[in-house]
Amino acid sequence: MGELRVLSAAMANMIAAGEVVQRPASVVKELMENAVDAGARQVSVIISDAGRTLIQVIDDGVGMSAADALLCFERHATSKIHDPEDLSAIATYGFRGEALASIAAVAEVTLKTRREGDETGTQVSISAGDAKSSAVAAPKGSNFAVRNLFFNTPARRKFLKSDAAEFRHITEEFVRIALTRPNLGFSLSRDGKDVYVLKPAKSLKFRILDLLGASVADEVADFDVKTSFLEVSGFVGRPDAARKTQGNQFFFVNGRYFRSPYLHKAVMNAYEGLLAEGASPAYFIYLTMPPEQVDVNVHPAKVDVKFAEEGVVFQTVYAAVKEAVGRYAFGASIDFSMENVPPLPQLGEAFSAYKGPAVAPSPAFDPSYNPFESRPAQAVREMPQDYGALFEEKKIPAPQAMVLQGKYILSLTASGLMIVSVRRAWERILYERTMRALEGRESVTQTALFPVQLRLPAGQALLFEQYAQTLGALGFDITPFGTDTVVVNGVPEGYSCEEGHVQRMVEDLVLILSDNREGQLPDLMRSAMAEKIATLESLGKGEIHSPEEAGRLLDALFATSNPEMTPGGKRTLTLLKTEEIDKKF
């Protein structure tokens, strides 16, 4: 080991930047939080080249004096902490004074700012640690322009993802902050085009609608529970609207976004028994509590928090969510329609119309029938005693089958009765089709007669630009049109081109692609994505209506590599042996 020495301020800032500034989205987060802390009513974010060449955040907050405009770039310069007691009562976003110093260490930064009442503003330009200040004309507030991010750390710049992936991270940070302040106006533009233009919303529900669309806003129910310790409020998704992918799940404490697998478990426990297997609901949960009861300084990026009374918070969130979903859990599960219900006999009319005397019934019978006489039974198409042989040979055609309530296929075998779940059979079939497509061995697109144009919450259309090659391999022909619209020109063969189905399919794809954080598809990610797509698509294929359809489905199932199991490990079929049937009589 060499001799100890104190790092220079420039080197210390670059090391700190490694924790604070991980990608362009980190800069957006820090500057937006500063703008909100400065009392802004309107915050505008301007992005060029996914933040590589420009990140600009403009606010109409209180602004800074000439002295503070220079001082704010010094490490640990903050207006929010004065003594140790302040650390236990943090009620603002930024407080450590590291963000601007870290950003200035790895980018070229220009700040223009002016306070209310000052005749002129101040401009500060920093590059490679060299700061220059001058007086300029400027509107009230602050205007930060961050250019050439990581220009002096090319290794960091090289590890940035594609423009679409990096901009998706930016939109995630933008959405998180916009959800904490529905009373403020926010805007986000990319390469000269507006992505979000959010006016101050009447309520949080309207902000959710503006950010994430009606498909999310219409599926959530509000709740608000107050205790002596904390308040839990927000929105939770209806159980019948839960999906197989995790998306649109947010926790906030005192106006700050945070992540918490621990509290996610409390939410999922509240839905116990109400969700389809593997489904996950949307939720927007806001905690309000004394600042001294929560530590927001346990992670460099401040996305994790620690509660003084974790058990109390867990139980309160659980109880609040359970009460909310309880109001919406039922109703959808009870079908009050009379469709397909056989008519009741009109006994009253029959008796009132009867005029004559009662007559004893005279049942018809065959006097020559002898129940002890042995007669040949009607021939039944036999199948191998071991129905597993079907899976080995995969050449035996399916017997004529019976369909039960559209959901199950009943087929006779020599050893009993085979029962196949239609939905789970489709799940196995679609999984293997999707895997073949992802591995490049199959790509069949069914072109829509009339392309379907769909509006999405701004920014989500970018996912279809980022994953164009992957979706093309799957048979999807979906083209982004601007920042908030996609055009569906084709879908995989066998999928429905009906507009309602296409709408749901695109929404599901958004959730699937959003979960694929780094935009890569290694083997495990490929399998997980194929399983998600198969599960989602099989939900719309839960019924068949004829023995012919049943036969074709069985043929396709037995042609797969593992007909007995879904990709998630659930059984697709079961065999009710004759011996088991005998025991019931």
C-alpha positions in Angstrom: 0.0 0.0 0.0 1.2 3.5 -0.8 1.3 6.5 1.6 -2.0 8.1 2.7 -2.9 11.3 1.1 -6.0 13.5 1.0 -7.9 13.5 -2.3 -8.4 16.7 -4.2 -11.8 18.3 -4.2 -12.2 17.5 -7.9 -11.4 13.8 -7.4 -13.7 13.6 -4.3 -16.5 15.0 -6.4 -16.0 12.5 -9.2 -16.1 9.7 -6.7 -19.3 11.0 -5.1 -20.7 11.4 -8.6 -20.4 7.6 -9.0 -23.0 7.2 -6.3 -25.3 10.1 -7.2 -25.1 10.3 -11.0 -25.5 6.8 -12.4 -27.2 7.8 -15.6 -29.0 10.8 -17.2 -32.2 9.9 -15.2 -30.2 10.6 -12.0 -29.6 14.2 -13.1 -33.2 14.7 -14.0 -34.3 13.4 -10.6 -31.9 15.6 -8.6 -32.7 18.8 -10.6 -36.5 18.2 -10.5 -36.4 17.6 -6.7 -34.4 20.8 -6.2 -37.0 22.7 -8.3 -39.8 21.4 -6.2 -37.9 22.2 -3.0 -37.4 25.8 -4.3 -41.2 26.3 -4.4 -41.7 26.0 -8.1 -45.2 26.0 -9.5 -44.1 24.9 -13.0 -41.1 22.6 -13.8 -40.0 22.0 -17.4 -37.6 19.3 -18.4 -35.9 19.4 -21.8 -33.9 16.4 -23.1 -31.7 15.9 -26.1 -30.1 12.6 -27.2 -31.6 10.8 -24.1 -29.7 13.2 -21.9 -26.3 12.6 -23.4 -25.9 16.0 -24.9 -28.5 18.1 -22.9 -30.6 17.9 -19.7 -32.3 21.2 -18.9 -34.6 21.8 -16.0 -36.3 25.2 -15.7 -38.4 26.3 -12.7 -40.2 29.4 -11.5 -39.1 28.9 -7.9 -37.5 31.3 -5.5 -34.2 31.5 -7.4 -30.8 32.3 -5.8 -28.5 35.2 -5.1 -25.2 35.6 -6.9 -23.3 34.3 -3.9 -25.6 31.2 -3.5 -25.4 30.5 -7.2 -21.7 29.9 -6.9 -21.9 28.2 -3.5 -24.5 25.6 -4.5 -21.9 23.8 -6.6 -19.6 23.3 -3.5 -19.8 19.9 -2.0 -22.0 19.7 1.1 -23.4 23.2 0.6 -27.0 23.0 1.7 -29.7 25.3 3.1 -31.7 22.5 4.7 -29.4 21.1 7.4 -27.9 23.3 10.2 -27.4 21.0 13.2 -27.7 17.3 14.1 -31.3 17.6 15.2 -32.3 18.6 11.6 -31.3 15.1 10.4 -34.2 13.6 12.3 -36.8 15.9 10.8 -36.1 16.0 7.0 -39.1 17.1 5.1 -37.5 18.1 1.8 -36.0 16.2 -1.2 -32.4 17.3 -1.2 -30.5 17.9 2.0 -26.9 16.6 1.7 -25.6 19.1 -0.8 -23.9 16.5 -3.0 -26.0 16.5 -6.1 -24.9 19.7 -7.9 -21.3 19.2 -7.0 -21.5 15.6 -8.3 -23.2 16.7 -11.5 -20.7 19.5 -12.2 -17.9 17.0 -11.7 -19.0 14.9 -14.7 -20.7 17.4 -17.0 -20.6 20.9 -18.3 -23.2 22.9 -16.3 -24.7 26.4 -16.8 -27.0 27.9 -14.3 -29.1 31.1 -14.8 -31.1 32.2 -11.8 -32.8 35.3 -10.3 -34.8 36.0 -7.1 -38.0 38.0 -6.9 -37.0 41.7 -6.5 -33.5 41.4 -7.9 -32.9 43.6 -10.9 -30.5 41.2 -12.6 -29.9 37.5 -12.4 -26.7 35.4 -12.2 -25.1 33.0 -14.7 -22.6 30.4 -13.5 -20.8 28.2 -15.9 -18.7 25.2 -14.7 -16.5 22.9 -16.8 -13.9 20.6 -15.4 -14.1 22.3 -12.0 -13.6 25.8 -13.4 -16.4 28.1 -12.4 -17.2 31.5 -14.0 -19.9 33.9 -12.8 -21.6 36.9 -14.5 -24.7 39.1 -14.3 -27.4 38.3 -16.9 -31.1 39.1 -17.5 -33.1 36.1 -16.3 -36.7 35.3 -15.3 -37.4 34.5 -11.6 -36.4 31.0 -10.7 -33.6 28.7 -11.9 -32.5 27.3 -15.2 -30.0 24.4 -15.1 -28.5 23.2 -18.4 -26.3 20.1 -18.1 -24.4 19.3 -21.3 -22.1 16.4 -22.4 -22.7 14.1 -19.5 -19.7 12.0 -18.6 -17.5 13.8 -21.1 -14.5 13.4 -18.8 -15.4 9.8 -17.8 -15.7 8.0 -21.1 -15.9 4.5 -19.5 -19.2 5.6 -17.7 -20.5 7.1 -21.0 -19.8 3.8 -22.8 -21.9 1.8 -20.4 -25.1 3.9 -21.0 -27.9 1.9 -22.8 -29.7 2.8 -25.9 -31.4 6.2 -26.2 -34.8 4.5 -25.8 -33.7 2.7 -22.7 -32.2 5.8 -21.1 -35.1 7.9 -21.9 -37.4 5.3 -20.3 -35.5 5.7 -17.1 -35.9 9.5 -17.4 -39.7 9.1 -17.8 -39.8 6.9 -14.7 -38.2 9.5 -12.6 -40.4 12.2 -14.1 -43.5 10.2 -13.4 -42.5 9.5 -9.8 -42.1 13.2 -9.0 -45.1 14.3 -10.9 -47.2 11.8 -8.8 -46.1 13.4 -5.6 -47.2 16.9 -6.6 -50.4 16.9 -8.6 -50.9 20.6 -7.7 -47.8 21.5 -9.8 -47.4 21.8 -13.5 -44.8 19.7 -15.2 -43.6 19.2 -18.8 -41.1 16.9 -20.5 -39.8 17.2 -24.0 -37.5 15.0 -26.0 -35.5 16.2 -29.0 -37.9 19.1 -29.5 -41.2 17.1 -29.1 -43.5 17.3 -26.1 -43.8 14.0 -24.3 -45.8 15.2 -21.2 -47.5 18.5 -20.7 -49.2 18.4 -17.3 -51.2 21.2 -15.9 -51.9 21.4 -12.2 -54.5 18.6 -11.6 -57.7 18.8 -9.7 -56.8 15.7 -7.7 -54.4 12.8 -7.7 -56.8 10.7 -9.7 -56.6 13.2 -12.6 -52.8 13.2 -12.4 -52.8 9.4 -12.7 -55.1 9.8 -15.6 -52.8 12.3 -17.3 -49.7 10.2 -16.7 -50.8 6.6 -17.1 -54.0 6.7 -19.1 -57.6 5.8 -18.5 -56.8 2.0 -18.5 -55.0 2.5 -15.2 -57.1 5.3 -13.7 -60.4 3.5 -14.2 -59.1 0.3 -12.5 -58.2 1.9 -9.1 -60.2 2.6 -6.0 -59.4 5.3 -3.5 -58.9 5.0 0.2 -57.8 7.1 3.2 -57.1 5.8 6.7 -55.8 8.0 9.5 -54.3 6.8 12.8 -52.6 8.6 15.6 -49.3 7.5 14.1 -49.6 7.9 10.4 -52.0 8.4 7.5 -52.2 5.9 4.6 -54.1 7.1 1.5 -54.1 6.7 -2.3 -55.4 4.2 -4.8 -55.3 0.5 -5.1 -56.3 -1.6 -8.2 -59.5 -3.6 -8.3 -58.8 -7.4 -7.8 -60.4 -8.3 -11.1 -58.1 -5.8 -12.9 -54.9 -7.3 -11.6 -52.4 -8.6 -14.2 -49.6 -11.1 -14.4 -47.0 -8.4 -14.6 -45.8 -6.0 -12.0 -46.3 -2.4 -13.1 -47.7 0.9 -11.8 -46.8 0.1 -8.2 -45.7 3.2 -6.2 -45.0 3.9 -2.5 -44.5 7.5 -1.3 -43.7 8.7 2.2 -44.1 12.4 3.0 -44.0 13.2 -0.7 -41.0 11.1 -1.5 -41.0 8.0 -3.7 -39.4 4.9 -2.2 -39.3 1.2 -2.9 -40.1 -1.5 -0.3 -40.5 -5.2 -0.9 -41.5 -5.4 2.8 -44.6 -3.2 2.3 -45.3 -4.8 -1.1 -45.8 -8.0 0.9 -48.3 -6.2 3.1 -50.3 -5.1 0.0 -50.2 -8.6 -1.5 -51.4 -10.1 1.8 -54.4 -7.8 1.8 -55.4 -9.2 -1.6 -55.0 -12.8 -0.4 -57.7 -15.0 -2.0 -58.8 -12.3 -4.3 -56.3 -12.5 -7.1 -55.7 -14.9 -9.9 -52.6 -17.0 -9.5 -49.5 -14.9 -10.3 -51.5 -11.7 -10.8 -50.4 -8.4 -9.2 -52.4 -5.2 -8.7 -51.6 -1.6 -9.4 -51.3 0.7 -6.4 -50.4 4.3 -5.5 -49.9 4.4 -1.7 -49.0 7.6 0.2 -47.8 7.5 3.8 -47.8 10.7 5.8 -46.1 10.6 9.2 -43.8 12.6 11.5 -40.4 13.1 9.8 -38.6 11.8 12.8 -40.3 8.4 12.4 -38.7 7.7 9.0 -35.0 7.8 7.9 -34.7 8.7 4.3 -30.8 8.8 4.4 -30.1 5.1 4.2 -29.3 5.0 0.4 -27.2 7.2 -1.8 -30.0 7.8 -4.2 -32.6 8.0 -1.4 -34.9 5.3 -2.9 -34.9 3.2 0.3 -36.2 4.3 3.6 -36.3 2.9 7.2 -39.2 3.3 9.6 -38.8 3.5 13.3 -41.9 1.3 13.8 -41.8 -1.0 10.8 -44.4 -3.4 12.2 -46.9 -0.7 12.8 -46.5 0.7 9.3 -46.9 -2.8 7.8 -50.1 -3.6 9.7 -51.6 -0.2 8.9 -50.9 -0.5 5.2 -52.3 -4.1 5.3 -55.5 -3.0 7.0 -56.0 0.1 4.8 -55.5 -1.8 1.6 -57.6 -4.8 2.8 -60.5 -2.5 3.7 -60.3 -0.8 0.3 -60.2 -4.0 -1.8 -63.0 -5.4 0.3 -65.3 -2.8 -1.1 -64.5 -3.8 -4.6 -63.6 -7.5 -4.3 -67.0 -9.0 -5.0 -69.8 -8.2 -7.4 -67.6 -9.0 -10.5 -67.4 -12.6 -9.3 -71.2 -13.0 -9.2 -72.9 -13.3 -12.5 -76.5 -12.1 -12.2 -77.3 -12.4 -15.9 -79.8 -15.0 -17.0 -77.9 -15.8 -20.2 -77.6 -19.6 -20.9 -79.9 -20.3 -17.9 -82.6 -22.8 -18.9 -86.2 -21.5 -18.4 -88.1 -22.6 -15.4 -91.2 -24.7 -16.2 -94.4 -22.6 -16.0 -96.1 -24.8 -13.5 -98.8 -22.3 -12.5 -100.0 -22.0 -16.1 -100.0 -25.7 -16.6 -102.2 -26.3 -13.6 -104.5 -23.5 -14.4 -105.0 -24.8 -17.9 -105.7 -28.4 -16.7 -109.4 -29.2 -17.1 -109.8 -33.0 -17.1 -109.5 -35.7 -14.5 -106.2 -37.0 -13.2 -104.9 -39.9 -15.3 -102.2 -42.4 -14.1 -99.0 -42.4 -16.2 -98.4 -45.4 -18.3 -94.6 -45.7 -18.8 -93.3 -47.5 -21.9 -91.1 -50.6 -21.4 -89.6 -53.5 -23.3 -91.0 -56.8 -21.9 -88.3 -58.8 -23.6 -85.4 -57.0 -21.8 -83.4 -59.2 -19.5 -80.9 -57.3 -17.3 -78.9 -60.4 -16.7 -78.4 -61.2 -20.4 -74.9 -60.4 -21.7 -74.9 -58.1 -24.7 -72.0 -56.6 -26.7 -71.2 -53.0 -25.6 -70.9 -50.2 -28.2 -67.3 -50.0 -29.4 -65.2 -47.4 -27.8 -62.0 -46.1 -29.4 -59.2 -47.5 -27.2 -56.1 -45.6 -26.2 -52.9 -47.0 -24.7 -53.1 -48.0 -21.0 -50.3 -45.6 -20.3 -51.5 -42.3 -21.5 -47.9 -41.1 -21.1 -47.2 -42.9 -24.3 -49.0 -40.1 -26.0 -46.3 -37.7 -25.0 -43.5 -40.0 -26.1 -44.8 -40.8 -29.6 -46.9 -37.7 -30.3 -48.3 -39.4 -33.3 -51.5 -40.8 -31.9 -54.4 -38.7 -33.0 -56.8 -37.4 -30.3 -60.0 -39.4 -29.9 -63.4 -37.8 -30.4 -63.7 -35.6 -27.2 -66.4 -34.0 -25.2 -66.3 -30.3 -24.1 -67.4 -29.4 -20.6 -68.7 -25.8 -20.2 -66.2 -24.7 -22.8 -63.3 -24.9 -20.3 -62.4 -28.6 -20.1 -61.9 -31.4 -22.6 -63.0 -34.8 -21.5 -61.5 -37.7 -23.4 -61.8 -41.5 -22.9 -58.7 -43.6 -22.5 -58.3 -47.3 -21.8 -57.5 -46.6 -18.2 -60.0 -43.9 -17.5 -61.0 -40.4 -18.3 -58.5 -37.7 -19.2 -59.5 -34.1 -18.3 -57.6 -31.2 -20.0 -57.8 -27.5 -19.0 -58.3 -25.5 -22.2 -56.6 -22.4 -20.8 -53.6 -24.2 -19.4 -53.2 -26.2 -22.6 -53.1 -22.9 -24.6 -50.6 -21.6 -22.1 -48.2 -24.5 -22.9 -48.8 -24.2 -26.6 -48.3 -20.4 -26.7 -45.2 -20.6 -24.6 -43.4 -22.9 -27.0 -44.5 -20.8 -30.0 -43.2 -17.7 -28.3 -39.9 -19.3 -27.4 -39.4 -20.5 -31.0 -40.0 -16.9 -32.1 -37.6 -15.4 -29.6 -34.9 -17.9 -30.5 -35.2 -16.8 -34.1 -36.7 -20.1 -35.5 -40.2 -18.7 -36.2 -41.7 -15.4 -37.1 -45.2 -15.5 -38.6 -47.1 -12.2 -38.7 -50.8 -11.9 -39.4 -51.3 -8.6 -41.2 -54.3 -6.6 -40.0 -56.8 -5.7 -42.7 -57.2 -2.3 -41.0 -54.2 -1.2 -38.9 -55.2 -0.2 -35.4 -54.0 3.1 -34.0 -53.8 3.4 -30.3 -52.9 6.3 -28.0 -50.7 5.5 -25.0 -49.7 7.4 -22.0 -46.8 9.6 -23.3 -43.5 7.9 -23.3 -44.8 4.3 -23.4 -44.7 4.3 -27.2 -40.9 4.5 -26.9 -40.9 0.9 -25.6 -42.0 -0.3 -29.0 -39.1 1.6 -30.6 -36.6 0.1 -28.1 -37.9 -3.5 -28.5 -38.8 -3.4 -32.3 -36.5 -6.2 -33.1 -37.7 -8.5 -30.3 -41.3 -7.8 -31.1 -40.7 -8.4 -34.8 -39.3 -11.8 -33.9 -42.5 -12.6 -32.0 -44.6 -11.7 -35.0 -45.8 -8.2 -33.8 -45.7 -5.4 -36.3 -46.1 -2.3 -34.0 -44.8 1.1 -35.1 -44.4 4.1 -32.8 -46.1 7.2 -34.2 -44.9 10.2 -32.2 -44.3 9.9 -28.5 -47.8 8.9 -27.4 -49.2 6.7 -30.3 -48.5 3.3 -31.8 -49.9 1.7 -35.0 -50.5 -2.0 -34.9 -50.1 -3.3 -38.4 -49.9 -7.0 -37.6 -50.0 -9.5 -34.8 -48.7 -13.1 -34.4 -50.6 -15.7 -36.4 -53.7 -16.9 -34.5 -54.1 -13.7 -32.5 -57.2 -11.6 -32.8 -57.0 -8.3 -34.8 -60.2 -7.0 -33.2 -59.5 -3.5 -31.8 -60.5 -4.3 -28.2 -58.2 -7.3 -28.1 -55.4 -5.4 -29.7 -55.8 -2.6 -27.1 -55.5 -5.1 -24.2 -52.6 -6.9 -25.9 -50.6 -3.6 -26.3 -51.3 -2.7 -22.7 -49.9 -6.1 -21.6 -46.9 -5.7 -23.8 -46.1 -2.3 -22.2 -46.1 -4.0 -18.7 -44.0 -6.9 -20.0 -41.4 -4.7 -21.6 -41.3 -2.3 -18.7 -40.2 -5.2 -16.5 -37.3 -5.9 -18.8 -35.1 -3.3 -17.1 -32.0 -3.4 -19.2 -33.4 -4.2 -22.6 -31.6 -7.5 -22.9 -33.0 -11.0 -23.5 -30.6 -13.6 -22.1 -31.9 -17.1 -21.8 -33.6 -16.6 -18.4 -35.2 -13.3 -19.5 -36.3 -14.9 -22.8 -38.0 -17.7 -21.0 -39.6 -15.4 -18.4 -40.9 -13.1 -21.2 -42.3 -16.0 -23.2 -44.0 -17.3 -20.1 -45.6 -13.9 -19.4 -46.8 -13.5 -23.0 -48.2 -17.1 -23.0 -50.0 -16.5 -19.7 -51.5 -13.2 -20.8 -52.6 -14.5 -24.2 -54.1 -17.7 -22.8 -56.5 -15.7 -20.7 -58.4 -14.8 -23.9 -58.4 -18.4 -25.0 -60.2 -20.1 -22.1 -63.1 -21.6 -24.0 -63.8 -23.9 -27.0 -67.1 -24.9 -28.3 -66.9 -28.1 -30.4 -65.3 -31.5 -30.4 -63.4 -30.6 -33.5 -61.8 -27.7 -31.8 -61.0 -29.9 -28.8 -59.3 -32.4 -31.1 -57.1 -29.8 -32.7 -56.1 -28.4 -29.4 -55.1 -31.8 -28.1 -53.1 -32.5 -31.2 -51.2 -29.2 -30.7 -50.7 -29.9 -26.9 -49.3 -33.3 -27.4 -46.9 -31.9 -30.0 -45.2 -29.8 -27.4 -42.1 -30.8 -25.4 -44.0 -31.1 -22.1 -47.8 -31.5 -22.6 -48.4 -32.3 -18.9 -47.2 -28.9 -17.5 -47.6 -25.2 -18.1 -44.4 -23.2 -18.2 -45.1 -22.2 -14.6 -45.3 -25.8 -13.4 -49.1 -26.2 -13.2 -50.8 -29.3 -14.6 -52.5 -29.0 -18.0 -54.3 -32.3 -17.6 -55.2 -35.1 -15.2 -56.2 -38.7 -15.5 -59.2 -39.9 -13.5 -58.6 -43.7 -13.5 -61.4 -46.2 -13.7 -60.4 -47.5 -10.2 -61.0 -44.0 -8.8 -64.4 -43.8 -10.5 -65.3 -47.2 -9.0 -64.7 -46.0 -5.5 -67.3 -43.3 -5.9 -70.1 -45.9 -6.5 
